[in-house]
Amino acid sequence: MQCPIDGTQLVLAERAGVEIDYCPQCRGVWLDRGELDKIIDRSASASGTAAPVQGAREQHGHGERPRKKRGGFLEDLFDF
């Protein structure tokens, strides 16, 4: 499969049981159906709680983006 952005051949990597197609040139990541759900489920179970997505900006005030936490499941998953 080719990258829809730059036409480079995508590379298939398996991380934590989830197959991820990524472009080594532009570093774009593409997921097949159901793979994002697997990532979300594993991320929630790794943190111990399932954080609601809706209303997250209101919790942090004035539409500010929450600060990224160092480490964690998603950082390990996308370390290429």
Z-matrix of the N, CA and C atoms (Angstrom, degrees):
N
C 1 1.437
C 2 1.531 1 108.59
N 3 1.327 2 116.33 1 143.80
C 4 1.452 3 120.33 2 -178.01
C 5 1.523 4 111.47 3 -105.45
N 6 1.321 5 114.93 4 150.66
C 7 1.465 6 121.94 5 178.38
C 8 1.527 7 109.19 6 -64.49
N 9 1.329 8 117.59 7 127.31
C 10 1.467 9 119.62 8 178.83
C 11 1.527 10 113.14 9 -69.00
N 12 1.324 11 117.80 10 -14.14
C 13 1.460 12 120.40 11 -178.98
C 14 1.530 13 111.72 12 -89.02
N 15 1.337 14 116.67 13 -51.57
C 16 1.465 15 118.40 14 -174.44
C 17 1.527 16 114.84 15 -123.43
N 18 1.327 17 118.33 16 0.75
C 19 1.463 18 121.56 17 175.61
C 20 1.511 19 115.51 18 81.04
N 21 1.328 20 118.67 19 2.09
C 22 1.458 21 122.65 20 177.92
C 23 1.532 22 109.49 21 -69.66
N 24 1.327 23 116.26 22 146.89
C 25 1.461 24 120.77 23 177.05
C 26 1.524 25 109.56 24 -64.64
N 27 1.342 26 117.10 25 126.00
C 28 1.461 27 121.18 26 179.41
C 29 1.523 28 110.32 27 -72.53
N 30 1.313 29 115.62 28 149.72
C 31 1.456 30 123.15 29 178.31
C 32 1.519 31 107.47 30 -107.57
N 33 1.328 32 116.13 31 136.47
C 34 1.459 33 121.68 32 178.67
C 35 1.517 34 108.88 33 -96.90
N 36 1.324 35 116.35 34 126.18
C 37 1.459 36 121.68 35 177.40
C 38 1.518 37 108.19 36 -128.77
N 39 1.321 38 116.27 37 145.30
C 40 1.460 39 120.53 38 176.05
C 41 1.512 40 107.72 39 -110.14
N 42 1.318 41 115.60 40 123.17
C 43 1.459 42 121.76 41 179.34
C 44 1.517 43 108.14 42 -128.75
N 45 1.299 44 116.27 43 121.16
C 46 1.466 45 122.45 44 178.23
C 47 1.520 46 111.72 45 53.34
N 48 1.328 47 116.96 46 37.58
C 49 1.459 48 120.98 47 177.19
C 50 1.518 49 114.66 48 81.18
N 51 1.335 50 117.83 49 8.21
C 52 1.459 51 122.01 50 179.57
C 53 1.522 52 108.10 51 -117.03
N 54 1.344 53 116.29 52 126.49
C 55 1.460 54 120.43 53 177.87
C 56 1.521 55 109.80 54 -82.21
N 57 1.305 56 115.75 55 128.61
C 58 1.459 57 122.37 56 -177.03
C 59 1.519 58 108.18 57 -124.03
N 60 1.328 59 116.48 58 129.36
C 61 1.458 60 121.26 59 172.77
C 62 1.528 61 106.69 60 -96.49
N 63 1.337 62 116.45 61 127.11
C 64 1.460 63 118.10 62 178.71
C 65 1.527 64 110.15 63 -137.88
N 66 1.314 65 113.92 64 156.05
C 67 1.454 66 121.56 65 179.71
C 68 1.523 67 108.84 66 -97.85
N 69 1.328 68 118.05 67 120.72
C 70 1.463 69 119.44 68 179.26
C 71 1.523 70 112.71 69 -70.45
N 72 1.325 71 117.65 70 -17.93
C 73 1.463 72 121.40 71 -179.06
C 74 1.532 73 111.56 72 -82.17
N 75 1.348 74 117.20 73 -59.21
C 76 1.472 75 120.47 74 -176.20
C 77 1.525 76 112.59 75 -97.52
N 78 1.348 77 116.96 76 -6.60
C 79 1.460 78 124.49 77 179.26
C 80 1.524 79 113.20 78 66.13
N 81 1.340 80 116.55 79 22.40
C 82 1.455 81 121.18 80 174.29
C 83 1.519 82 110.30 81 -70.36
N 84 1.323 83 116.91 82 149.12
C 85 1.461 84 122.52 83 -177.75
C 86 1.524 85 108.57 84 -122.63
N 87 1.334 86 116.85 85 132.00
C 88 1.461 87 122.00 86 178.24
C 89 1.517 88 108.74 87 -126.24
N 90 1.329 89 113.89 88 136.49
C 91 1.456 90 121.39 89 -178.77
C 92 1.515 91 109.19 90 -117.80
N 93 1.315 92 116.07 91 144.19
C 94 1.455 93 121.21 92 174.23
C 95 1.516 94 109.12 93 -83.12
N 96 1.329 95 115.43 94 169.90
C 97 1.461 96 121.18 95 -179.23
C 98 1.528 97 110.78 96 -55.09
N 99 1.302 98 116.07 97 130.74
C 100 1.458 99 122.07 98 176.51
C 101 1.524 100 114.13 99 91.07
N 102 1.334 101 117.85 100 -18.49
C 103 1.463 102 119.47 101 -177.40
C 104 1.525 103 112.14 102 -71.34
N 105 1.316 104 118.03 103 -36.66
C 106 1.460 105 120.21 104 176.38
C 107 1.526 106 110.26 105 -63.74
N 108 1.330 107 117.21 106 -39.81
C 109 1.463 108 120.52 107 177.12
C 110 1.529 109 111.03 108 -60.86
N 111 1.337 110 117.17 109 -40.61
C 112 1.465 111 120.33 110 177.57
C 113 1.529 112 110.85 111 -62.33
N 114 1.334 113 116.04 112 -42.58
C 115 1.460 114 120.23 113 -179.82
C 116 1.525 115 110.64 114 -63.43
N 117 1.327 116 116.57 115 -44.84
C 118 1.464 117 120.87 116 179.90
C 119 1.519 118 110.76 117 -62.89
N 120 1.334 119 117.21 118 -44.64
C 121 1.465 120 121.06 119 179.60
C 122 1.525 121 111.04 120 -61.26
N 123 1.315 122 117.01 121 -44.43
C 124 1.464 123 119.98 122 -178.67
C 125 1.516 124 111.73 123 -70.73
N 126 1.317 125 116.85 124 -34.20
C 127 1.457 126 120.55 125 176.98
C 128 1.524 127 110.68 126 -65.53
N 129 1.327 128 116.10 127 -42.59
C 130 1.462 129 120.31 128 179.22
C 131 1.523 130 111.04 129 -65.38
N 132 1.326 131 116.95 130 -40.87
C 133 1.462 132 119.15 131 -179.39
C 134 1.525 133 111.08 132 -72.68
N 135 1.328 134 118.10 133 -29.19
C 136 1.466 135 120.97 134 177.66
C 137 1.522 136 111.39 135 -70.35
N 138 1.343 137 116.50 136 -34.72
C 139 1.462 138 119.44 137 179.77
C 140 1.524 139 111.94 138 -85.35
N 141 1.323 140 116.78 139 -13.73
C 142 1.453 141 120.68 140 177.98
C 143 1.508 142 114.51 141 92.16
N 144 1.334 143 117.37 142 -14.92
C 145 1.458 144 120.88 143 178.64
C 146 1.512 145 109.64 144 -140.34
N 147 1.304 146 115.90 145 156.72
C 148 1.456 147 121.69 146 175.11
C 149 1.515 148 108.09 147 -101.25
N 150 1.327 149 116.99 148 108.37
C 151 1.466 150 121.21 149 -179.31
C 152 1.520 151 109.86 150 -82.36
N 153 1.326 152 117.53 151 132.09
C 154 1.458 153 119.78 152 178.14
C 155 1.520 154 110.88 153 -69.31
N 156 1.328 155 116.28 154 139.42
C 157 1.452 156 121.18 155 -179.44
C 158 1.516 157 110.36 156 -79.87
N 159 1.342 158 117.80 157 -42.46
C 160 1.449 159 120.70 158 -179.27
C 161 1.521 160 109.57 159 -69.12
N 162 1.315 161 115.21 160 140.14
C 163 1.447 162 120.32 161 177.39
C 164 1.514 163 114.45 162 81.93
N 165 1.318 164 117.97 163 4.06
C 166 1.463 165 120.03 164 -177.68
C 167 1.519 166 111.40 165 -64.56
N 168 1.331 167 118.04 166 -37.87
C 169 1.467 168 119.91 167 179.90
C 170 1.518 169 111.36 168 -67.32
N 171 1.320 170 117.49 169 -37.38
C 172 1.458 171 119.55 170 179.80
C 173 1.522 172 110.80 171 -65.13
N 174 1.320 173 117.12 172 -33.30
C 175 1.453 174 120.17 173 -179.68
C 176 1.528 175 111.47 174 -67.41
N 177 1.331 176 117.52 175 -28.96
C 178 1.456 177 121.02 176 -177.46
C 179 1.519 178 112.06 177 -94.62
N 180 1.320 179 118.07 178 -6.52
C 181 1.456 180 122.68 179 172.89
C 182 1.514 181 114.88 180 83.05
N 183 1.291 182 116.31 181 135.33
C 184 1.458 183 125.53 182 171.69
C 185 1.518 184 114.16 183 54.20
N 186 1.303 185 119.03 184 28.83
C 187 1.453 186 121.85 185 176.12
C 188 1.519 187 114.57 186 70.44
N 189 1.335 188 117.95 187 13.62
C 190 1.455 189 120.33 188 179.14
C 191 1.518 190 109.34 189 -71.33
N 192 1.304 191 115.25 190 148.11
C 193 1.453 192 119.84 191 176.57
C 194 1.530 193 108.78 192 -79.80
N 195 1.321 194 117.52 193 137.36
C 196 1.462 195 119.15 194 177.77
C 197 1.521 196 110.49 195 -65.20
N 198 1.311 197 116.73 196 147.52
C 199 1.458 198 120.52 197 179.45
C 200 1.512 199 109.77 198 -72.03
N 201 1.319 200 115.20 199 142.98
C 202 1.462 201 120.90 200 -179.84
C 203 1.518 202 110.25 201 -74.49
N 204 1.327 203 115.10 202 132.32
C 205 1.442 204 120.16 203 175.90
C 206 1.521 205 109.18 204 -82.35
N 207 1.295 206 116.86 205 143.22
C 208 1.462 207 121.06 206 178.80
C 209 1.515 208 109.45 207 -76.27
N 210 1.326 209 115.87 208 139.45
C 211 1.445 210 121.13 209 177.10
C 212 1.509 211 112.25 210 79.17
N 213 1.292 212 116.24 211 -166.97
C 214 1.447 213 121.21 212 177.30
C 215 1.517 214 112.90 213 104.16
N 216 1.325 215 114.55 214 175.26
C 217 1.458 216 122.21 215 -173.90
C 218 1.522 217 112.94 216 -62.23
N 219 1.336 218 118.41 217 -47.17
C 220 1.461 219 120.19 218 -176.26
C 221 1.520 220 111.95 219 -66.76
N 222 1.312 221 118.01 220 -37.14
C 223 1.461 222 119.58 221 177.84
C 224 1.521 223 110.57 222 -64.29
N 225 1.317 224 117.67 223 -39.37
C 226 1.466 225 121.34 224 176.85
C 227 1.516 226 110.94 225 -65.91
N 228 1.324 227 116.76 226 -35.49
C 229 1.456 228 121.35 227 -176.93
C 230 1.517 229 111.64 228 -69.86
N 231 1.318 230 117.68 229 -39.05
C 232 1.460 231 122.03 230 -176.42
C 233 1.519 232 111.82 231 -109.52
N 234 1.311 233 118.27 232 54.28
C 235 1.461 234 120.70 233 -176.74
C 236 1.525 235 113.90 234 -98.80
N 237 1.322 236 118.47 235 20.88
C 238 1.464 237 118.45 236 -178.39
C 239 1.466 238 111.52 237 -94.66
